[in-house]
Amino acid sequence: MQLTILIVDDEPSNLAIMRNILREQYRLAFARSGAEAEAAVKRHRPAMVLLDIGLPDTNGVELCRRLKALDPDNAMRVIFVTGYRDVAHEEAGFQAGCVDYIVKPVSPSLVRARVAAHLAQVRTSALERSHHDAILMLGHAGHYNDSDTGAHIWRMAAYARELALARGWDAQAADQLEQAAPMHDTGKLGIPHTILRKNGPLDAAEWAIMRTHPAIGHAILSQSSAPVFQLAAEVALRHHEKWDGSGYPDGLAGSAIPESARIVALADVFDALSMARPYKAPWPIAQITGYIMENRGKHFEPALVDCFVTALPTLLDVRSRWQAREEAMLVHDINFDGSIVAERAGK
């Protein structure tokens, strides 16, 4: 899909020059005044504006601020194309929100290069937003039939990030695991509501169905080649495997279980034991720690349990921040991004 570029200049000859430079690669729109530019941004939603500073009805720097205000997602890039060469105008432009400054008379090759570079950033940002939205929706969908408020998956993901850092992952990899972790139960979309919400223990046949959710989640998430979804697919498939080989779906043991899934499994259990459920009160920290230590070498990798002990103060800080948010508010629901939909207590 061609991106739209809005070219704003009061001189028809300048508009013609920019048209000849860019018309073969981009969809173009044109404006000769501030008023026309604002109307064009509202109509065309351009990815980029090439903006002259000296316009007949407004100052281009002030117009830049107004145009940026029409772009709440900050997806539109503004480049000044102007005859002003002084540093003061450049600084004013950057302060108003532009990303680049091209001086007239323009070089066609320079214009094409600058435009292409900034639009590549636009495409990358749009892709990242799409991934983010998909992550939020899949994470929420996987827990749609759960009985908790929905905070669990976001809190657990934060725990997974801290455990990954304690294990020696770099910040970028840990951040990606935090993005992937909320999708670990996406496969529950394929499990009947009667099983997910059953008031009582599952029988053997129901457990057999429940244990298909890792493979279902993997099948859904692996459709994307994006690294975050490939990681999420790995976690979804393996987060119920156990270090001693007693888990499911394939009874993998030890290092055959991906480290990402080992981390998420521990974070998931830690959060599940920490939270209140209809059938239990939250466990005290000493009891949780004792349980995790008892399962060292059974459910959990021994070295990862050691990392858990080291990271416990940080994990408790994450938990306290979530508790403070929920205790300060009368919680009605949790947004896809983990933010709380609520009213102030007492209203």
C-alpha positions, 0 to 999 in steps of 0.5 A: 500500500502506498503511503500518502505524503502531504506537500505544503507550499504556497509556491506552485513551482515548489509543489511541482518540483516536489511532485516530480521527485516523489510522484512515482513512489508515493501518493501525494496531496497538496496544500498552499496554506495553513488552512488547506494543510489542516483540512488535508491532514484530516482528510488524507491522514498522511504518513508524512508532511513536507512543510514550508515555513513561510506560508501566507496565512500562518507561520509554518512552525506554529502550523507544525504544532497544530498538525501534530495535534491532529495526530494523537498516535504520533504516527505522522512525520513532519519535515520542513522544506524551506529556504531558511538556513539559520540555526534558529529556524532549525531549532524552532522546527525541531521543538515544534515536532519536526523530524528533519529539515531540508533546505531549498533548493532541494536535491532530488536524491537527498529528498528521496533518501530522507523521505524513505528513511523516515517513512521506514520508521513510520512502517516499523512503528505501525508494525509494532503497534499492530503487534502490540494490539494483537498481543493484548487481544490474544492475552485477554482472549486466552483468559476470557473465561477465567474467574480472576479480574484479568490482572494475572497475565500482566502481573505474571508477565512482569514477573517473567521479565524480572526472572529472565533478567536474573537469569542473565537475559539482556534487557531486550530479550527480557522485554520480548519475553514480557510481551510474549508471556501474556499469550501463554494460554491462548490455546484455551480459546479451543477449550469448551466453556464447560470445562474451563468454568467447571465448579469442581475437579475435572474428570479424566476425559475433561483433563485430556481435553484441557491438556490440548490447550498448549498445542492449540495455542502453538498452532495459533501463534506460530502462524506469525513469523514475527519473533515475539509470536514465535517466542509466544508459540514456544511458551504456549506449547511448553509452559506446562512441561516440568523439569523432571519430565512429568509435565505435558503435552510431551513429557519433556525434561530438563534442558529439552524444555525451552528456557522461556517456558521454564521462566514463564512456568515459574512466574505463572505458579508464583502469581497463581499462589500469590492471588486470591481465588474463589477456592483459596486465599492468597498464600503467604510469601514464606509458604509460596517460597517453601512450595517452590523450593520443594519443587526445585528439580521437580517442577522447576529447574534448580538454577532457575529457583536460585534466580527466583530467590535472588529476584524475590525482592524485585518480584515482591515490589512488582506485586506490591505495585499491582496491589496498590493499584487494585486496593486504591480502586474499586475494580470493575475490569482490566483493560487489554493492556493491564490498566484498570477500568474502575471508579474511586472507592467510595463513589 
